[in-house]
Amino acid sequence: MLRIRPLLLLGALVLASCNLGGTPSPEETPTVESAPEITAEAVSLLVSPPPDAQCDQLITTALQQVGEACAALDRNQACYGNQLVEAEFASGAQPVFAQTGDLVELSAVRRLRTASLDTLAQQWGIAIIKAQANLPNSLPGQNVTFLLFGDAQIDNPTPQMRAVTISTGVGTLSCDNAPPSAVMIQSPEGTRVTVTINGAEITLASTIYLTANAGGSMTVATLEGAAEVEAFGRIETVVPGTQVRVPLDAALEASGPPSEPEPMDETTARALPVSVLDRPVQIPPAFIPPTGSAPPRTTVTASRANGACVPPAGWTQTYTVRAGDTLMRIARQFSVDARDLQQGNCITNADLITAGQVLYLPPEPTETPPPTDTPIPSATPDTPDLRADSRELRPGECTILRWDITDASEVYFEGQQAEGIDTREVCPTETTTYTLVVVYEDGRQEPYRLTVIVNQPAA
């Protein structure tokens, strides 16, 4: 005990020295505010990044991996881009398609479905498809790119893409800047391709994105170039910054014609993962027509007498429907608005025309090319002029298309902006219909079409 007492005395001296400064003044007394309590929640925030940071990192990492892993993707193939992608294959096909970078031939695929964004599970399904569609075999390096991401599904993705069904989820996003579930489609630059999605025919020379919900609608929005959406005998042209809606039934089939173009959802478009596409895309602002109503469209009407259809006055030309014809293709062939062709022939259902049926056509406008030393007269704003120096060619020949547009804010020829240009040389190898889309200053959007016929030599 004698040895322990000096240690106790030393400990008492040390404790006393801790309070040599005396009792602190009220000003020096620490308060709760100056010494906050560190709660379990605060510790969690220090250890884990906020949800948006996790989400942004997941998206950035996934897009980098997709670009590297799917670089070898070739025509008519699908690539497993990022976790998680579910695949259903044709009978007898057993390809490996389970992780990033796996490739599979498109002919073996029946269905692809990508998973929605989930930061907790660290998954965001992405799949890329490159298809030939209706591109010629002579262009092996050109493909139509389909990019699925989030809760998106594609059924029957054949190389031709002529009977495809697409659906996308409508769930809430897990973070503010996350891309929505959607499908982006990009055609080769300056090349028109046609695909059939959910029963609607979509022709594009551009980059578009779409969403589709059973029993709701399919939205088709254009990011660059231009697209045409056809359903139930009606064509709507979709220029950058606009979108149209096609009503869908419970089986995801088009149940009505496309709506008139409306402003695109710009916030949604700016979140799209465009960096994965082959060609860079600059997101356009939403196109908002100026205040004021556009002039009403002149409609064509026919009448009935004794049960027979009486076409409008002047409709003296006729065309006999052939096997495989559609009203839309006939309208394109003769540069007639499909709605006018339907109404002028008393057709109630544009999908029901039969081989041997005789259709009446409006008179073809007289085209007399002006002399080379005479200036081409300007067309009025209500009657823009799209014409060709020659409407009929032989294989290997070319012609010049000309147009005169006034009071237009934008002009698109074959999906490409034609700013300051009023002529274009074309050398079609087969009969081709060309489209000029004019966006007027008052917000009207009018497509004008002209068919150049290529007379093939007799066999």
Buried (B, 14 or more C-beta within 10 A) or exposed (E): EEEEEEEEEEEEEEEEEEEEEEEEEEEEEEEEEEEEEEEEEEEEEEEEEEEBEBBBEBBEEBBEBBBEBBEEBEBBBBBBBBBBBEBEBEEEBEBEBEEBBBBBBBEBBBBBBBBBBBBEEEBBBBBBBBBBBBBEEEEEEBBBBBBBBBBBBBBEBBBBBBBBBBBBBEEEBBBEEBBBBBBBBBBBBEBBBBBBBBBBBBBBBBBBBBBBBEEBBBBBBBBBBBBBBBBBBBBBBBBBBBBBBBBBBEEBBBBBBBBEBBBBBBEBBEBBBBEBBBEEBEBBEBBEBEEEEBEEEEEBEBEEEEEEBBBBEEBEEEBEBEEEBBBBBBBBBBBBBBBBBBBBBBBEEBEEBEEEBEBBBBEEEEEEEEEEEEEBEEBEBEEBBBBBBEBEBEEEEEBEBBBBBEEBEBBBBBBBBBEEEEEBEBEBEEBBBBBBBBBBEBBBBBBBBBBBBBEEEEE
